[in-house]
Amino acid sequence: MRPSKRRALPKDDSGMLMEQYEQAKASTRAKVEHAFHVIKNLLGPRKTRYRGPAKNTSQLYTLFGLANPVRAKRWLFTPDTEVRAEKSTR
């Protein structure tokens, strides 16, 4: 929904329900689009060369597979102090 239409929603229960629905859609859209951002801007296939459907599909699957660790970097490299403290006391 366009922002101007969201602002014009009524302030009753139906409007609040529509606002929650739009919030859920926006949240899902942001999560999906982030993977495309990683692939396009960080992994680099700016121009697509035609190599045949099988090779192009294979390349996209590989890039999406590589995008997962890039997206999970925040959780993979944050220091987990509780786990490290338990291991050091053993």
Backbone as a ProteinNet text record, in pm:
[ID]
protein_1_A
[PRIMARY]
MRPSKRRALPKDDSGMLMEQYEQAKASTRAKVEHAFHVIKNLLGPRKTRYRGPAKNTSQLYTLFGLANPVRAKRWLFTPDTEVRAEKSTR
[TERTIARY]
85.1	0	89.9	49.5	125.3	122.5	229	232.8	116.9	74.9	-35.1	-165.5	-184	-304.7	-295.5	-174.4	-159.3	-191.2	-147.4	-176.8	-324.8	-396.4	-538.2	-627.4	-567.4	-649.2	-727.5	-848.1	-925.3	-858.3	-886.2	-823.4	-904.8	-994.1	-1073.5	-1006.9	-1079.1	-1022.1	-984.2	-1065.6	-1033.9	-908	-891.7	-772.4	-647.2	-659	-545.2	-507.9	-609.6	-584.5	-513.3	-557.3	-492	-347.9	-325.6	-190.8	-98.3	-148.8	-68.9	-38.4	-136.5	-117.6	-10.1	-14.8	85.4	223.1	228.8	355.9	416.9	334.1	383.3	434	362.5	407.2	541.4	555	678.5	795.1	769.7	874.6	922.9	829.3	865.5	940.3	892.2	956.7	1100.4	1122.2	1256.9	1351.6	1303.3	1388.5	1424.7	1329.7	1354.5	1445.9	1422.6	1501.3	1645.4	1670.3	1806.5	1898.5	1848.8	1930.8	1968.1	1874.5	1904.6	2006.9	2000.5	2098.4	2238.3	2249	2379.6	2433.9	2350.6	2397.4	2438	2355.3	2384.1	2502.5	2512.7	2612.3	2740.1	2732.4	2852.2	2917	2837.6	2893.7	2914.9	2857.7	2899.1	2848	2747.9	2709.4	2626.7	2690.8	2619.9	2560.1	2638.5	2590.3	2572.9	2464.7	2439.6	2475.5	2559.2	2596.4	2512.4	2462.9	2383	2474.4	2461.7	2543.4	2456.7	2329.5	2237.7	2161.5	2040	1956.6	2017.9	2081.3	2137.2	2250.8	2342.4	2456	2411.2	2318.3	2268.6	2197.9	2116.9	2046.8	2145.8	2245.4	2347.4	2422.4	2454.7	2525.2	2438.4	2310	2221.8	2207.3	2194.1	2185.3	2311.8	2426.7	2552.7	2559.6	2519.1	2524.6	2428.4	2308.7	2216	2269.9	2336.5	2397.7	2509.6	2587.4	2693.9	2639.9	2521	2462.9	2420.2	2386.6	2342.4	2449	2574.5	2675.3	2703.4	2693.6	2714.9	2607.2	2483.6	2374.1	2385	2439.1	2449	2576.4	2656	2784	2766.7	2660.3	2637.4	2629.4	2561.3	2545.2	2665.2	2734.8	2849.5	2970	2989.2	3110.1	3089.1	2971.6	2953.6	3005.9	3075.9	3128.5	3015.2	3008.4	2907.7	2976.8	2967.2	3045.4	3004.5	2877.4	2835.3	2895.5	2894.9	2948.8	3099.3	3167.1	3312.8	3351.4	3272.4	3303	3288.6	3188	3169.8	3283.9	3330.9	3439	3570.8	3592.6	3719.7	3724.2	3610.4	3610.2	3625	3615.8	3627.3	3768.2
-117.2	0	123.9	223	347	417.5	489.8	556.8	653.2	723.3	818.1	744.8	627.6	550.5	490.3	456	403.5	510.2	632.9	742.2	773.5	746.9	779.2	667.4	558.4	450.6	500.8	450.1	493.1	445.9	514.9	484.3	384.1	311.3	212.1	74.5	-29.9	-164.4	-214.1	-184.2	-231.7	-162	-35.4	36.7	-15.6	-47.6	-102.8	-241.4	-319.1	-450.4	-438.2	-343.8	-321.1	-273	-190.2	-140.5	-256	-348.3	-464.7	-553.2	-567.8	-647.2	-584.7	-453.7	-384.5	-392.4	-387.9	-399.5	-537.6	-642.2	-777.8	-792.3	-733.6	-739.2	-667.9	-551.9	-475.1	-549.5	-616	-691.8	-807	-879.3	-989.5	-938.7	-829.9	-773.6	-731.7	-672.7	-628.7	-747.4	-857.1	-974.8	-1036.8	-1042.4	-1102.6	-1014.2	-884.8	-794.4	-783.5	-810.6	-800.3	-902.2	-1021.6	-1122.5	-1075.9	-1012.8	-961.6	-848.2	-766.8	-659.8	-718.2	-820.9	-883.1	-938.4	-1005.8	-1065.9	-959.5	-858.1	-758.6	-669.7	-626.9	-525.9	-581.7	-694.2	-746.5	-860.4	-943.7	-1058.4	-1030.2	-925.5	-867.9	-904	-986.3	-1011.4	-896.4	-790.4	-671.8	-697.8	-761.3	-789	-939.1	-978.9	-1120.9	-1157.5	-1254.5	-1305.7	-1429.4	-1446	-1563.8	-1683.5	-1780.2	-1901	-2024.5	-2005	-2117.4	-2125.2	-2174	-2177.1	-2256.1	-2366.3	-2448.6	-2376.3	-2314.9	-2245.4	-2120.3	-2044.4	-1924.5	-1961.4	-2066.9	-2111.2	-2159.5	-2233.1	-2282	-2166.4	-2064.5	-1949.1	-1876.6	-1860.8	-1795	-1874.9	-2007.3	-2090.5	-2076.5	-2074	-2058.6	-1923.3	-1817.5	-1684	-1672	-1728.4	-1724.5	-1807.2	-1918.4	-1997.6	-1922.2	-1844.4	-1764.8	-1643.3	-1598.9	-1483.4	-1517.8	-1644.5	-1683	-1659.3	-1703.3	-1673.6	-1523.7	-1451.3	-1306.4	-1243.9	-1288.7	-1235.3	-1281.5	-1401.2	-1455.5	-1411.2	-1327.7	-1284.2	-1222.7	-1148.6	-1082.5	-1185.3	-1297.7	-1398.9	-1492.3	-1509.9	-1600.3	-1540.9	-1410.6	-1347.8	-1264.4	-1264.4	-1191.7	-1278.2	-1219.3	-1298.9	-1341.3	-1469.5	-1522.9	-1546.5	-1450.3	-1452	-1564.6	-1602.1	-1707.2	-1841.3	-1872.6	-2000.3	-2004	-1895.6	-1891	-1899.9	-1839.8	-1843.9	-1987.3	-2060	-2198.3	-2285.9	-2265.9	-2346.9	-2319.6	-2195.4	-2162.2	-2215.6	-2241.3	-2293.1	-2443	-2511.2	-2658.6	-2703.8
0	0	0	-72.4	-79.5	57.1	92.6	223	245.8	142.1	160.5	193.9	136.5	168.1	307.3	351.1	487.4	590.5	563.9	657.6	661.7	551.7	544.8	599	648.7	703.4	824.8	844.3	961.2	1090.1	1197.1	1325.5	1407.7	1344.1	1416.3	1405.7	1446.4	1447.9	1308.5	1209.2	1073.8	1020	1051.2	1009.6	1077.7	1205.4	1278.7	1225	1187.4	1130.4	995.3	912.6	784.4	804.2	905.3	934.9	975.4	1057.4	1096.1	975.6	886.7	765.2	676.8	659.8	579	643.4	775.3	847.5	824.4	826.5	802.3	659.2	563.7	424.8	408.5	469.5	457.4	521.6	633.1	700.1	613.2	553.6	464.5	343	285.6	166.8	197.9	315.1	350.8	365.4	423.3	440.5	306.7	215.8	84.5	1.7	2.3	-80.3	-32	95.9	147	80	53.8	-14.2	-154.7	-224	-357.7	-350.4	-247.1	-229	-211.9	-129.5	-106.8	-236.7	-312.3	-437.4	-537.6	-554.9	-657	-621.3	-497.1	-462.7	-400.7	-334.7	-270.3	-348.8	-413.8	-485.3	-632.7	-685.8	-809.8	-945.8	-969	-1108.8	-1164.3	-1201.6	-1251.6	-1388.6	-1476.8	-1611.5	-1625.9	-1685.9	-1707.3	-1849.7	-1861.6	-1990.9	-2015.9	-2136.2	-2164.6	-2182.3	-2094.9	-2100.9	-2119.2	-2125.5	-2130.7	-2000.6	-2004.3	-1883.7	-1768.7	-1796.9	-1689.3	-1617	-1693.7	-1631.2	-1556.9	-1614.1	-1546	-1415.9	-1419.7	-1298.8	-1194.8	-1237.8	-1145.6	-1079.7	-1157.7	-1101.9	-999.1	-1027.5	-931.6	-803.5	-814.9	-694.6	-610.9	-676.2	-604.2	-534.6	-603.9	-543.6	-426.4	-437	-323.9	-207.6	-238.4	-132.4	-62.9	-138.1	-77.7	-3.3	-38.5	28.9	171.2	197	330.9	437.4	417.7	521	534.7	424.5	433.2	520.2	502.2	582.6	727.1	751	886.6	957.6	893.1	949.6	1088.5	1107.4	1235.2	1347.9	1322.3	1425.9	1433.3	1323.7	1324.5	1396.3	1385.5	1438.4	1562.8	1621.2	1746.5	1860.1	1951.1	2062.1	2155	2179.8	2270.5	2404.3	2492	2614.6	2707.2	2710.5	2801.5	2762.2	2634.2	2588.2	2609.1	2579.3	2595.9	2744.1	2830.2	2973.6	3025.1	2977.2	3021.1	2972.4	2848.2	2795.1	2867.6	2907.8	2974.3	3117.4	3180.6	3317.9	3321.8	3208.6	3207.6	3214.4
[MASK]
++++++++++++++++++++++++++++++++++++++++++++++++++++++++++++++++++++++++++++++++++++++++++

